[in-house]
Amino acid sequence: MSPFNRRTAIKGALASAAVPALISGCISLPTAAAMGKAAPYAPDTLSQSGGAADSPDAKLLDLCAQFHRLTEADAAAWERYCSMPEDSPEAKALSLEFDGRYDAWAAVSDTCYATPPRTPAGAAALLDVILSRDAEFIDAAAQKPLRLVRDSLQAMAMS
């Protein structure tokens, strides 16, 4: 589950139930290292096989890369937030930033979802965003073939 989705779920649970403060669920979030995996369709790797800028899916590839950068930046901010006292000025400032970060992340991923891919690289990028954003809503048995298709599309894009 992405830091955005997990934090939203935790905020909802904290708001709907009388739960003592537990630093807004910091302990249950994945680490930035786990969230910061490199996208398999990164523009740098595509430039070796024709270039992302020359691709019919250049816009989609850029949006998907932006989605992953926003996810990584939020995961790093969330880890910083969890490592500081809740009442510190920096923690309060980060807390206020999270809603804006979520809005930007959701807008980029929603735009990815609305952009039809036209190449194997674009399809792989879109599947990666879907799996990153919504894996917790996709049955585990369905995730395995989706990941297989994503990896196959990525391999086709690299050849």
C-alpha positions as CSV (number, residue, x, y, z in Angstrom):
1,M,0.0,0.0,0.0
2,S,1.4,3.4,-0.9
3,P,2.1,5.9,1.9
4,F,-0.7,8.1,0.5
5,N,-3.3,5.3,0.6
6,R,-2.2,4.0,4.0
7,R,-2.1,7.4,5.5
8,T,-5.5,8.3,4.2
9,A,-6.9,5.0,5.6
10,I,-5.2,5.6,8.9
11,K,-6.5,9.2,9.1
12,G,-10.0,7.9,8.4
13,A,-9.8,5.3,11.1
14,L,-8.4,7.8,13.6
15,A,-11.1,10.3,12.8
16,S,-13.9,7.7,13.0
17,A,-12.9,6.0,16.2
18,A,-11.6,7.1,19.5
19,V,-8.1,5.9,19.0
20,P,-5.2,7.3,21.0
21,A,-2.6,9.1,19.1
22,L,-0.1,6.7,17.6
23,I,1.8,9.2,15.4
24,S,-0.8,8.7,12.6
25,G,0.3,5.2,11.8
26,C,4.0,5.8,11.2
27,I,5.0,2.3,12.4
28,S,2.8,0.5,9.8
29,L,4.1,2.4,6.7
30,P,6.7,0.9,4.4
31,T,10.1,2.4,4.3
32,A,11.2,4.9,1.7
33,A,13.7,2.3,0.4
34,A,10.8,-0.1,-0.3
35,M,8.7,2.5,-1.9
36,G,11.6,4.0,-3.8
37,K,12.2,1.2,-6.3
38,A,13.2,2.3,-9.7
39,A,10.4,2.2,-12.3
40,P,11.1,-0.4,-15.0
41,Y,10.3,2.0,-17.7
42,A,12.5,4.9,-16.5
43,P,13.1,7.4,-19.2
44,D,16.9,6.9,-18.8
45,T,16.7,3.3,-19.8
46,L,14.3,4.0,-22.6
47,S,16.7,6.6,-24.1
48,Q,19.1,3.8,-24.8
49,S,16.4,2.1,-27.1
50,G,15.0,5.0,-28.9
51,G,14.2,7.5,-26.2
52,A,11.1,8.3,-24.1
53,A,10.9,11.8,-25.7
54,D,10.5,10.2,-29.1
55,S,7.8,7.8,-27.9
56,P,4.2,8.2,-28.8
57,D,3.7,7.6,-25.0
58,A,6.1,10.4,-24.0
59,K,3.4,12.2,-22.0
60,L,2.3,8.9,-20.3
61,L,5.9,7.9,-19.5
62,D,6.6,11.4,-18.0
63,L,3.4,11.2,-15.9
64,C,4.2,7.7,-14.6
65,A,7.8,8.8,-13.7
66,Q,6.3,11.8,-12.0
67,F,4.0,9.5,-10.0
68,H,6.9,7.5,-8.8
69,R,8.9,10.6,-7.9
70,L,6.0,12.0,-5.9
71,T,5.5,8.6,-4.2
72,E,9.2,8.5,-3.2
73,A,9.3,12.1,-2.0
74,D,6.2,11.4,0.1
75,A,7.6,8.2,1.6
76,A,10.8,10.1,2.5
77,A,8.8,13.0,4.1
78,W,6.6,10.5,5.9
79,E,9.7,8.7,7.4
80,R,11.1,12.1,8.5
81,Y,7.7,13.0,10.0
82,C,7.6,9.7,11.9
83,S,11.1,10.2,13.3
84,M,10.4,13.5,15.0
85,P,8.4,14.6,17.9
86,E,4.7,15.1,16.9
87,D,4.6,18.6,18.3
88,S,7.8,19.9,16.7
89,P,7.4,22.8,14.2
90,E,8.8,20.6,11.3
91,A,6.3,17.8,12.1
92,K,3.4,20.3,12.1
93,A,4.6,21.8,8.8
94,L,5.0,18.4,7.2
95,S,1.5,17.4,8.5
96,L,0.0,20.4,6.7
97,E,1.9,19.5,3.5
98,F,0.6,16.0,3.3
99,D,-2.9,16.9,2.0
100,G,-1.3,19.0,-0.8
101,R,1.1,16.2,-1.6
102,Y,-1.8,13.7,-1.8
103,D,-3.7,16.0,-4.1
104,A,-0.7,16.2,-6.5
105,W,-0.1,12.5,-6.3
106,A,-3.8,11.7,-7.0
107,A,-4.0,14.1,-9.9
108,V,-0.9,12.7,-11.6
109,S,-2.1,9.1,-11.1
110,D,-5.6,9.9,-12.2
111,T,-4.2,11.4,-15.4
112,C,-2.1,8.3,-15.9
113,Y,-5.2,6.2,-15.6
114,A,-7.0,8.4,-18.2
115,T,-4.1,8.3,-20.8
116,P,-4.3,5.2,-23.1
117,P,-0.9,3.7,-23.8
118,R,0.2,3.2,-27.4
119,T,3.4,1.3,-26.9
120,P,4.6,-1.6,-24.8
121,A,6.6,0.9,-22.7
122,G,3.5,3.0,-22.1
123,A,1.5,-0.1,-21.2
124,A,4.2,-1.3,-18.8
125,A,4.4,2.2,-17.2
126,L,0.6,2.3,-16.7
127,L,0.5,-1.2,-15.2
128,D,3.2,-0.2,-12.8
129,V,1.3,2.8,-11.6
130,I,-1.8,0.7,-11.2
131,L,0.0,-1.9,-9.3
132,S,1.8,0.7,-7.1
133,R,-1.4,2.7,-6.4
134,D,-4.1,0.0,-6.1
135,A,-2.4,-3.3,-5.4
136,E,-4.3,-3.6,-2.1
137,F,-7.5,-3.5,-4.0
138,I,-6.5,-6.2,-6.5
139,D,-6.7,-9.8,-5.5
140,A,-3.3,-11.4,-5.0
141,A,-4.0,-14.1,-7.6
142,A,-4.7,-11.4,-10.2
143,Q,-1.6,-9.4,-9.2
144,K,0.8,-12.2,-10.3
145,P,-0.3,-12.2,-14.0
146,L,-0.6,-8.4,-14.1
147,R,3.0,-8.2,-12.9
148,L,4.0,-10.8,-15.5
149,V,2.3,-8.8,-18.3
150,R,4.0,-5.6,-17.0
151,D,7.4,-7.3,-17.0
152,S,6.8,-8.8,-20.4
153,L,5.8,-5.4,-21.8
154,Q,8.8,-3.8,-20.3
155,A,11.1,-6.4,-21.8
156,M,9.5,-5.8,-25.2
157,A,10.1,-2.1,-24.8
158,M,13.7,-2.7,-24.1
159,S,14.3,-4.9,-27.2
